[in-house]
Amino acid sequence: MTIDRNQTRFSVDSLRKKLASAYRRVRTLERALAERELEDGRRKDELNAVAQSEAFLEQSAEIALLGYAVWDDTLDRDVAVSDELARIHGLTRDAYLENVSSMDKYLEFVVPEDREKYLDYENNFTADDSGKAAGVEYHIVRADGEIRHLLQRSQYVPVSSGRPFQSIVVIQDVTEQKEVEDRLKKSREALEESEAMLTQSVAMANLGHAIWNYDSERYIDVSREWARIFGYTKEEFLARFANAEQDLSLIHPDDLERYLVYYEEEDPDNLTPDIEYRIVTRTNEIKHILQSHKYVFNESDERTKGLVTIQDISDRIERENELHEARNAAEQASVAKSSFLALMSHEIRTPLNAVLGALGLIESEDLDPSLRKFLSVGRKGAESLLIIINDILDFSKMEAGKLQLEPASFKVQKAIDDVLQVLEPRALERAISLTSNLDLDVPEFLIGDASRIRQVLLNLCSNAVRFTTEGGVHIRVSKSRQEGDITQVRFEVEDTGC
């Protein structure tokens, strides 16, 4: 059998071409399949990215308490709402879409005092053809009764022709933010009030403060009240008296040495006492200053700063001086009065004693009973006058701190009878009785100052007689306590007071 080599070669070449063509088609299909798989992967990644973005947006909206809805003017209701917007109102998304079927239904959420404002906002937004975002703040009452503060913004969705009829509504729950703002506002107002009250109090108290730097020997700062006390503005004071030498020129020359000693004293416990001294102001006025300070120390326990406070106490010192002068004048007047009373009492008592002596001599003579009665009345009146004069003298002694008791043995009933005898003429004039009662357990004789006892009883009984128009005045003496040889006696004066 004869083989045609040319034909065989052609068949092989043809087969090779077919195989090469098939291989190219396979490679093309593989590339297309690979590209398709790559495209599918990209699409899958994009879908995942979109899903992640949507989840991120949902989470962000929830964190920010931010909800959104699509409002349709023609339907007068929301056609779509987010879960967060429904949750802000205390509902699920389905419940919100079911219940909030119109503007009137939504207004049921808005608190009554904010409804007019909310309607004005909606009307103005609808009438605005620009489609720009508009905002309003209002309060709602949720389904659970909780009041929330909302911020709403709306913007129309643009259309190719005609007037837009759908708007994007974004609502944010800003309740916590507003509460924080309110607390900050109240805190700021309270701080401003405190600062104003402190400033006013400092001004009223004439109180100034300054910070002194011990390293540079200069003032770091002074308050305006500090500078005003010296007669300068704050800027003028810091410019003219910044260093120690200039500052000391403000001290009154007579107080300068004492002031320097005050500052040179070491105080390891930082308990530096206050100091009072005088200053010379811009107008050469002399003021009295009360100063105190506290040190600031560094790590080496060295003074670095001094916190200094001064108070203008000139008015207080002036009042104290006036009070001291008034007290001295009052004391001098009291001494003069006491001296005058003592002198007058002595001058009156001398002739009165002479009168009593003369009456006593006349009474010893044989007299007609009617004359003797008149003589007795005159003697008792003179004795009463002598008692009053003795009282005046006693007051003078008490003011001078020189009143002394003179104890001696006396008969109790006799002391009471003496008082009643003096008051008897006045009691007869008023037609009232004068009686006394001495309890049986009261000793007949006691040791004490009988004249003082009679003096007190006479004063009490005199007042009783004066203010008694019917009835009488009664003196009762009883024993209140007995300790060994010491007997405590109680004197009581009782009147009917009619």
C-alpha positions as CSV (number, residue, x, y, z in Angstrom):
1,M,0.0,0.0,0.0
2,T,1.3,3.3,-1.0
3,I,1.0,6.3,1.4
4,D,0.7,9.8,-0.1
5,R,2.9,11.9,2.1
6,N,1.6,15.2,0.8
7,Q,-2.0,14.2,1.7
8,T,-1.0,13.0,5.1
9,R,0.9,16.3,5.8
10,F,-2.3,18.3,4.8
11,S,-4.4,16.2,7.1
12,V,-2.1,16.8,10.0
13,D,-1.9,20.5,9.3
14,S,-5.6,20.8,9.1
15,L,-6.0,19.0,12.4
16,R,-3.4,21.2,14.0
17,K,-5.3,24.3,12.8
18,K,-8.6,22.9,14.2
19,L,-6.9,22.1,17.5
20,A,-5.4,25.6,17.7
21,S,-8.7,27.2,16.8
22,A,-10.4,25.1,19.5
23,Y,-7.8,26.0,22.0
24,R,-8.3,29.7,21.2
25,R,-12.0,29.3,21.7
26,V,-11.5,27.6,25.0
27,R,-9.1,30.4,26.2
28,T,-11.7,33.0,25.1
29,L,-14.4,31.2,27.0
30,E,-12.1,30.8,30.1
31,R,-11.3,34.6,30.0
32,A,-15.0,35.4,29.5
33,L,-15.9,33.1,32.4
34,A,-13.2,34.6,34.6
35,E,-14.4,38.1,33.7
36,R,-17.9,37.2,34.5
37,E,-16.9,35.7,37.8
38,L,-15.0,38.8,38.5
39,E,-17.9,41.0,37.6
40,D,-20.2,38.9,39.7
41,G,-17.7,39.3,42.6
42,R,-17.7,43.0,42.2
43,R,-21.5,43.1,42.1
44,K,-21.6,41.0,45.2
45,D,-19.1,43.3,46.9
46,E,-21.1,46.3,45.8
47,L,-24.3,44.7,47.2
48,N,-22.6,43.9,50.4
49,A,-21.2,47.4,50.6
50,V,-24.7,48.8,50.0
51,A,-26.1,46.6,52.6
52,Q,-23.4,47.6,55.1
53,S,-23.9,51.2,54.2
54,E,-27.6,50.9,54.8
55,A,-27.0,49.1,58.1
56,F,-24.5,51.8,59.0
57,L,-27.0,54.5,58.1
58,E,-29.7,52.8,60.1
59,Q,-27.4,52.4,63.1
60,S,-26.2,56.0,62.8
61,A,-29.8,57.3,62.6
62,E,-30.7,55.3,65.7
63,I,-27.7,56.6,67.6
64,A,-28.4,60.2,66.5
65,L,-32.1,59.7,67.3
66,L,-32.7,60.7,63.7
67,G,-35.7,59.5,61.7
68,Y,-37.0,60.3,58.2
69,A,-40.2,60.1,56.3
70,V,-41.6,60.9,52.8
71,W,-44.7,63.1,53.0
72,D,-47.1,63.4,50.1
73,D,-49.1,66.6,49.9
74,T,-51.8,65.1,47.7
75,L,-52.4,62.2,50.1
76,D,-51.9,64.4,53.2
77,R,-49.9,61.7,54.8
78,D,-46.5,59.9,55.0
79,V,-46.0,57.3,52.3
80,A,-42.8,56.0,53.9
81,V,-41.2,56.3,57.3
82,S,-38.1,54.9,58.9
83,D,-38.1,52.6,62.0
84,E,-36.3,55.3,64.0
85,L,-38.9,58.0,63.2
86,A,-41.7,55.7,64.3
87,R,-39.7,54.7,67.5
88,I,-39.2,58.4,68.3
89,H,-43.0,58.7,68.5
90,G,-43.3,55.5,70.6
91,L,-44.7,53.3,67.8
92,T,-43.6,50.7,65.3
93,R,-43.3,51.6,61.7
94,D,-46.4,49.7,60.7
95,A,-48.4,51.2,63.6
96,Y,-47.2,54.7,62.7
97,L,-48.3,54.4,59.0
98,E,-51.6,53.0,60.2
99,N,-52.4,55.6,62.8
100,V,-50.8,58.8,61.4
101,S,-53.1,59.0,58.3
102,S,-53.3,62.8,58.0
103,M,-51.9,66.1,59.3
104,D,-54.7,66.3,61.8
105,K,-53.7,62.9,63.2
106,Y,-50.1,64.0,63.5
107,L,-51.1,67.1,65.3
108,E,-52.5,64.9,68.1
109,F,-48.9,64.1,69.0
110,V,-47.9,67.8,69.2
111,V,-48.5,69.4,72.6
112,P,-51.3,72.0,72.5
113,E,-49.1,75.0,73.2
114,D,-46.9,74.1,70.1
115,R,-49.6,73.3,67.6
116,E,-50.0,76.8,66.3
117,K,-46.3,77.2,65.8
118,Y,-46.1,73.8,64.0
119,L,-49.0,74.7,61.7
120,D,-47.4,78.0,60.8
121,Y,-44.2,76.1,59.9
122,E,-46.1,73.7,57.7
123,N,-48.1,76.4,56.0
124,N,-45.0,78.5,55.3
125,F,-43.1,75.5,54.0
126,T,-45.9,74.5,51.6
127,A,-46.3,78.0,50.3
128,D,-42.5,78.3,49.6
129,D,-41.8,77.3,46.0
130,S,-38.0,77.3,46.5
131,G,-38.1,73.7,48.0
132,K,-35.3,74.7,50.4
133,A,-35.0,73.0,53.8
134,A,-36.9,74.6,56.6
135,G,-36.8,73.7,60.3
136,V,-39.0,73.9,63.5
137,E,-38.6,72.8,67.1
138,Y,-41.6,71.5,69.0
139,H,-42.7,69.0,71.7
140,I,-44.8,65.9,71.3
141,V,-46.5,63.6,73.7
142,R,-45.7,60.0,72.8
143,A,-48.1,57.1,73.1
144,D,-46.6,56.2,76.5
145,G,-47.2,59.8,77.8
146,E,-43.5,60.9,77.7
147,I,-42.9,64.4,76.4
148,R,-40.0,64.7,73.8
149,H,-38.4,67.7,72.2
150,L,-38.1,67.3,68.4
151,L,-36.2,69.2,65.7
152,Q,-37.8,68.8,62.2
153,R,-36.5,69.8,58.8
154,S,-38.3,69.4,55.5
155,Q,-37.3,69.7,51.9
156,Y,-39.3,69.1,48.7
157,V,-38.1,66.4,46.3
158,P,-37.4,68.2,42.9
159,V,-39.4,67.1,39.8
160,S,-38.7,67.6,36.1
161,S,-41.8,69.7,35.6
162,G,-44.6,71.2,37.7
163,R,-44.8,71.7,41.4
164,P,-43.2,69.1,43.7
165,F,-45.7,67.3,45.9
166,Q,-43.5,65.0,48.0
167,S,-41.0,66.2,50.6
168,I,-38.3,64.5,52.7
169,V,-39.0,65.0,56.4
170,V,-36.1,64.5,58.8
171,I,-36.9,64.5,62.6
172,Q,-34.3,64.3,65.3
173,D,-35.1,63.7,69.0
174,V,-33.1,66.5,70.8
175,T,-34.7,66.0,74.3
176,E,-31.4,65.0,76.0
177,Q,-29.5,67.7,74.2
178,K,-32.0,70.3,75.2
179,E,-32.0,69.1,78.8
180,V,-28.2,69.4,78.8
181,E,-28.4,72.9,77.3
182,D,-31.0,73.9,79.9
183,R,-28.8,72.6,82.7
184,L,-25.8,74.5,81.2
185,K,-27.9,77.6,80.8
186,K,-29.1,77.4,84.4
187,S,-25.6,76.7,85.6
188,R,-24.3,79.7,83.6
189,E,-27.1,81.9,85.0
190,A,-26.4,80.7,88.5
191,L,-22.7,81.4,88.0
192,E,-23.4,84.8,86.6
193,E,-25.7,85.6,89.5
194,S,-23.0,84.3,92.0
195,E,-20.4,86.4,90.3
196,A,-22.6,89.5,90.3
197,M,-23.5,88.9,94.0
198,L,-19.9,88.4,94.8
199,T,-18.9,91.6,93.0
200,Q,-21.6,93.5,94.6
201,S,-20.7,92.1,98.1
202,V,-17.1,92.9,97.5
203,A,-18.0,96.4,96.6
204,M,-20.3,96.9,99.5
205,A,-17.8,95.5,101.9
206,N,-15.0,97.6,100.4
207,L,-13.0,94.4,99.9
208,G,-10.1,94.2,97.4
209,H,-7.7,91.4,96.6
210,A,-4.3,91.1,94.9
211,I,-1.7,88.4,93.9
212,W,1.9,89.2,94.8
213,N,4.8,87.4,93.1
214,Y,7.7,86.9,95.6
215,D,10.2,85.9,92.9
216,S,9.8,89.2,90.9
217,E,8.7,91.3,93.9
218,R,5.8,92.6,91.8
219,Y,2.0,92.4,91.7
220,I,0.7,89.8,89.3
221,D,-2.8,91.2,89.4
222,V,-5.1,93.4,91.6
223,S,-8.9,93.7,91.6
224,R,-10.6,96.9,90.6
225,E,-11.9,97.3,94.2
226,W,-8.3,97.0,95.4
227,A,-7.2,99.9,93.1
228,R,-10.3,101.9,93.9
229,I,-9.6,101.8,97.7
230,F,-6.3,103.6,96.9
231,G,-8.0,106.0,94.5
232,Y,-6.8,104.6,91.2
233,T,-8.1,102.5,88.4
234,K,-6.7,98.9,88.1
235,E,-4.5,99.9,85.1
236,E,-3.2,103.0,86.8
237,F,-2.3,101.1,90.0
238,L,-0.4,98.3,88.2
239,A,1.5,100.9,86.2
240,R,2.5,103.0,89.2
241,F,2.8,100.6,92.1
242,A,3.8,97.3,90.6
243,N,7.0,96.7,92.7
244,A,7.7,96.6,96.4
245,E,9.3,100.1,96.8
246,Q,6.4,101.8,95.0
247,D,3.9,99.8,96.9
248,L,5.3,100.8,100.3
249,S,5.0,104.5,99.4
250,L,1.2,104.0,99.9
251,I,1.6,103.1,103.6
252,H,1.2,105.9,106.1
253,P,4.7,106.9,107.4
254,D,3.7,106.3,111.1
255,D,2.7,102.7,110.3
256,L,5.4,101.8,107.8
257,E,7.8,100.2,110.3
258,R,5.1,98.1,111.9
259,Y,4.0,97.0,108.4
260,L,7.5,95.9,107.5
261,V,7.9,93.9,110.7
262,Y,4.6,92.2,110.0
263,Y,5.8,91.0,106.7
264,E,9.2,89.9,107.9
265,E,7.8,87.6,110.6
266,E,8.2,84.0,109.5
267,D,5.1,81.8,109.8
268,P,5.9,78.1,109.2
269,D,2.2,77.2,109.6
270,N,1.1,79.9,107.2
271,L,-1.2,81.3,109.9
272,T,-0.2,85.0,109.5
273,P,-2.5,87.2,111.6
274,D,-4.4,90.2,110.2
275,I,-2.9,93.6,110.4
276,E,-4.6,97.0,110.6
277,Y,-2.7,100.0,109.2
278,R,-3.3,103.3,107.5
279,I,-2.8,104.3,103.9
280,V,-2.5,107.6,102.0
281,T,-4.8,107.6,98.9
282,R,-4.4,109.5,95.7
283,T,-6.2,112.5,97.2
284,N,-4.1,112.4,100.4
285,E,-7.1,110.9,102.3
286,I,-6.1,108.7,105.2
287,K,-7.9,105.4,105.3
288,H,-7.8,102.5,107.8
289,I,-7.1,99.1,106.2
290,L,-7.5,95.6,107.5
291,Q,-5.2,93.2,105.6
292,S,-4.9,89.5,105.6
293,H,-2.9,87.2,103.3
294,K,-2.1,83.6,102.6
295,Y,1.1,82.2,101.1
296,V,1.6,79.8,98.2
297,F,4.7,77.6,98.6
298,N,6.7,75.6,96.0
299,E,8.2,72.1,96.4
300,S,11.1,73.5,98.3
301,D,8.7,75.1,100.8
302,E,9.6,78.6,99.6
303,R,7.1,81.4,99.2
304,T,6.2,82.0,95.6
305,K,3.0,83.9,95.8
306,G,1.0,85.9,98.3
307,L,-2.8,86.1,98.1
308,V,-3.6,89.4,99.8
309,T,-7.0,90.8,100.8
310,I,-7.6,94.3,102.1
311,Q,-10.8,95.9,103.5
312,D,-11.4,99.6,103.9
313,I,-12.5,99.8,107.6
314,S,-12.4,103.6,107.8
315,D,-16.1,103.9,108.5
316,R,-15.9,101.2,111.2
317,I,-12.9,102.9,112.9
318,E,-14.7,106.2,112.7
319,R,-17.8,104.8,114.3
320,E,-15.7,103.1,117.0
321,N,-14.0,106.4,117.8
322,E,-17.4,108.1,117.9
323,L,-18.7,105.4,120.2
324,H,-15.7,105.6,122.4
325,E,-16.1,109.4,122.7
326,A,-19.8,108.9,123.4
327,R,-19.1,106.3,126.0
328,N,-16.5,108.6,127.7
329,A,-19.0,111.4,127.6
330,A,-21.7,109.2,129.1
331,E,-19.4,107.9,131.8
332,Q,-18.4,111.5,132.7
333,A,-22.1,112.5,132.7
334,S,-22.9,109.5,134.9
335,V,-20.1,110.4,137.4
336,A,-21.3,114.1,137.4
337,K,-24.9,112.9,138.0
338,S,-23.9,110.6,140.8
339,S,-21.8,113.3,142.4
340,F,-24.7,115.7,142.0
341,L,-27.2,113.3,143.5
342,A,-24.9,112.4,146.4
343,L,-24.3,116.1,147.1
344,M,-28.0,117.0,146.8
345,S,-29.0,114.0,148.9
346,H,-26.6,115.0,151.6
347,E,-27.6,118.7,151.5
348,I,-31.3,117.8,151.7
349,R,-30.9,115.1,154.3
350,T,-29.1,117.4,156.7
351,P,-31.9,119.9,157.2
352,L,-34.5,117.0,157.1
353,N,-32.8,115.3,159.9
354,A,-32.9,118.6,161.8
355,V,-36.7,118.7,161.1
356,L,-37.1,115.2,162.4
357,G,-35.1,116.0,165.5
358,A,-37.2,119.0,166.2
359,L,-40.4,117.1,165.7
360,G,-39.2,114.4,168.0
361,L,-38.5,117.0,170.7
362,I,-41.9,118.5,170.3
363,E,-43.6,115.1,170.4
364,S,-41.9,114.4,173.8
365,E,-43.8,117.4,175.3
366,D,-47.3,117.2,176.7
367,L,-49.6,118.1,173.8
368,D,-53.2,118.1,173.0
369,P,-54.2,114.7,171.4
370,S,-55.3,116.4,168.2
371,L,-52.0,118.3,167.9
372,R,-50.1,115.2,168.6
373,K,-51.9,113.4,165.8
374,F,-50.9,116.2,163.3
375,L,-47.4,116.1,164.6
376,S,-47.2,112.3,164.1
377,V,-48.4,112.7,160.5
378,G,-45.7,115.3,159.8
379,R,-43.0,113.2,161.4
380,K,-44.0,110.2,159.3
381,G,-44.0,112.3,156.1
382,A,-40.6,113.6,156.9
383,E,-39.4,110.0,157.5
384,S,-40.9,109.0,154.1
385,L,-39.0,111.8,152.5
386,L,-35.8,110.8,154.2
387,I,-36.3,107.2,152.8
388,I,-36.7,108.6,149.3
389,I,-33.6,110.7,149.7
390,N,-31.7,107.6,150.9
391,D,-33.0,105.7,147.8
392,I,-31.5,108.4,145.6
393,L,-28.3,108.1,147.4
394,D,-28.4,104.4,147.1
395,F,-28.9,104.6,143.3
396,S,-25.8,106.8,143.1
397,K,-23.9,104.2,145.1
398,M,-25.1,101.4,142.9
399,E,-24.0,103.2,139.7
400,A,-20.6,103.7,141.3
401,G,-20.5,100.1,142.5
402,K,-20.2,101.1,146.1
403,L,-23.5,100.0,147.6
404,Q,-22.9,97.6,150.5
405,L,-25.2,95.7,152.8
406,E,-24.9,96.3,156.6
407,P,-26.2,93.2,158.4
408,A,-27.4,93.5,162.0
409,S,-30.0,91.9,164.3
410,F,-33.5,93.2,163.7
411,K,-37.1,92.3,164.6
412,V,-39.0,91.2,161.6
413,Q,-42.4,92.4,162.8
414,K,-41.0,95.8,163.7
415,A,-39.6,96.3,160.2
416,I,-43.0,95.5,158.7
417,D,-44.8,97.8,161.1
418,D,-42.5,100.7,160.2
419,V,-43.4,100.3,156.5
420,L,-47.1,100.1,157.2
421,Q,-46.9,103.1,159.5
422,V,-45.4,105.3,156.8
423,L,-48.0,104.2,154.2
424,E,-51.0,104.4,156.6
425,P,-51.9,108.1,155.8
426,R,-52.0,107.4,152.1
427,A,-54.0,104.2,152.6
428,L,-56.6,106.1,154.7
429,E,-57.0,108.7,152.0
430,R,-57.8,106.0,149.4
431,A,-60.0,104.0,151.9
432,I,-58.0,100.8,151.5
433,S,-56.6,98.4,154.2
434,L,-53.0,97.8,155.1
435,T,-52.4,94.4,156.7
436,S,-49.6,92.0,157.4
437,N,-49.1,88.3,158.4
438,L,-46.0,86.7,159.9
439,D,-46.0,82.9,159.7
440,L,-45.4,81.2,163.1
441,D,-42.2,79.4,161.9
442,V,-40.5,82.7,161.0
443,P,-38.0,83.6,163.8
444,E,-38.8,86.8,165.7
445,F,-35.3,88.1,165.2
446,L,-33.1,87.8,162.1
447,I,-29.7,89.1,161.1
448,G,-29.7,91.2,157.9
449,D,-29.9,94.7,156.5
450,A,-33.2,95.9,157.9
451,S,-33.0,99.3,156.3
452,R,-32.7,97.6,152.8
453,I,-35.6,95.3,153.6
454,R,-37.8,98.3,154.6
455,Q,-36.6,100.2,151.5
456,V,-37.7,97.4,149.2
457,L,-41.0,96.7,151.0
458,L,-41.7,100.4,151.0
459,N,-41.2,100.7,147.3
460,L,-43.4,97.7,146.5
461,C,-46.1,98.7,148.9
462,S,-46.1,102.3,147.7
463,N,-46.8,101.2,144.2
464,A,-49.5,98.8,145.4
465,V,-51.2,101.5,147.4
466,R,-51.0,103.9,144.4
467,F,-52.8,101.5,142.0
468,T,-55.3,100.1,144.4
469,T,-58.7,101.8,144.7
470,E,-60.7,99.2,146.5
471,G,-59.7,96.4,148.9
472,G,-56.2,96.6,150.4
473,V,-52.5,95.7,150.4
474,H,-51.2,92.8,152.4
475,I,-47.6,91.9,153.4
476,R,-46.9,88.2,154.1
477,V,-43.7,86.8,155.5
478,S,-42.9,83.1,155.4
479,K,-39.9,80.8,155.8
480,S,-38.8,79.2,152.6
481,R,-35.7,77.3,153.7
482,Q,-33.7,76.4,156.8
483,E,-30.1,75.2,156.6
484,G,-28.5,75.0,160.0
485,D,-28.4,78.5,161.4
486,I,-29.3,80.1,158.1
487,T,-32.9,80.9,157.6
488,Q,-34.2,82.1,154.2
489,V,-37.3,84.3,154.5
490,R,-39.7,85.1,151.7
491,F,-41.5,88.6,151.7
492,E,-44.6,88.9,149.5
493,V,-46.7,92.0,148.7
494,E,-50.2,91.3,147.5
495,D,-52.8,93.9,146.5
496,T,-56.4,93.7,145.1
497,G,-55.5,96.0,142.2
498,C,-59.0,97.3,141.9
